[in-house]
Amino acid sequence: MLCRMRTTIRLDDSLLREAKAFAARRGYTLTSVIEDGLRAQLLRAEASPERHDAVQLPTWGGGGLRPGVDLDDSAATRELLDEETPLDRLR
């Protein structure tokens, strides 16, 4: 049995318009176009795995997440980021 999970993704407006138009011309759903593209990308990546050097990301000695931040709630995180609070005041 095929299990489908519902999720939210953010796409560039022009890419979304192009994908919708493509789907309509072919008689596909937008979901099937996105799924097919993702499958193709995954297959391509498996066929020729790229090697990348390890990346060292800078960290700052903070106390973790700001109180009230839930990274599993993308809408709330986006609202928090959209607040016009200077980054220096968030640290």
Wavefront OBJ file of the C-alpha trace (Angstrom):
o trace
v 0.000 0.000 0.000
v 1.345 3.398 -0.989
v 1.508 5.839 1.896
v 1.472 9.531 1.036
v 2.659 12.169 3.430
v 1.452 15.731 3.226
v 4.155 18.389 3.438
v 4.737 22.037 2.685
v 7.485 23.303 0.413
v 8.392 26.806 -0.645
v 9.170 27.278 -4.341
v 10.278 30.232 -6.379
v 7.134 31.840 -7.874
v 8.315 31.556 -11.477
v 9.347 27.905 -11.002
v 5.936 27.102 -9.543
v 4.143 28.784 -12.475
v 6.321 26.876 -14.928
v 5.705 23.569 -13.153
v 1.938 24.144 -13.064
v 1.895 25.012 -16.779
v 4.000 21.928 -17.581
v 1.658 19.715 -15.559
v -1.415 21.176 -17.262
v 0.053 20.727 -20.763
v 0.855 17.071 -20.034
v -2.311 16.300 -18.105
v -0.365 15.594 -14.901
v -0.893 16.827 -11.384
v 1.592 19.256 -9.882
v 2.326 16.640 -7.210
v 3.296 14.042 -9.831
v 5.587 16.522 -11.601
v 7.366 17.340 -8.321
v 7.588 13.643 -7.356
v 9.007 12.671 -10.763
v 11.573 15.466 -10.615
v 12.666 14.479 -7.127
v 12.921 10.795 -8.124
v 15.028 11.723 -11.174
v 17.348 13.855 -9.043
v 17.777 11.065 -6.477
v 18.513 8.480 -9.182
v 21.037 10.816 -10.808
v 22.744 11.384 -7.453
v 22.954 7.633 -6.784
v 24.419 6.975 -10.228
v 27.254 9.469 -9.781
v 27.845 10.238 -6.122
v 29.696 13.491 -5.648
v 32.507 13.775 -3.171
v 32.573 16.892 -1.057
v 35.137 17.964 1.450
v 33.862 18.331 4.982
v 32.707 21.846 5.732
v 33.438 23.493 9.049
v 30.550 25.728 10.034
v 31.184 28.536 12.476
v 29.426 28.347 15.810
v 28.979 30.873 18.558
v 28.878 30.064 22.236
v 25.200 30.698 22.703
v 22.810 28.901 24.967
v 20.986 27.111 22.166
v 17.709 28.251 20.722
v 15.976 31.408 21.773
v 13.109 30.720 24.201
v 9.926 29.945 22.296
v 11.679 28.880 19.087
v 10.397 25.580 17.695
v 12.292 24.566 14.560
v 9.600 21.984 13.787
v 7.083 24.836 13.335
v 8.224 26.509 10.113
v 5.423 29.084 10.130
v 6.303 30.284 13.624
v 10.017 30.305 12.783
v 9.319 32.349 9.643
v 7.258 34.832 11.680
v 10.096 35.131 14.172
v 12.597 35.735 11.372
v 10.308 38.276 9.740
v 10.242 40.369 12.903
v 12.479 43.319 12.272
v 14.677 42.595 15.293
v 18.368 43.228 14.609
v 20.420 40.032 14.773
v 22.690 41.467 17.472
v 19.728 41.713 19.834
v 18.833 38.037 19.234
v 22.195 36.758 20.494
l 1 2 3 4 5 6 7 8 9 10 11 12 13 14 15 16 17 18 19 20 21 22 23 24 25 26 27 28 29 30 31 32 33 34 35 36 37 38 39 40 41 42 43 44 45 46 47 48 49 50 51 52 53 54 55 56 57 58 59 60 61 62 63 64 65 66 67 68 69 70 71 72 73 74 75 76 77 78 79 80 81 82 83 84 85 86 87 88 89 90 91
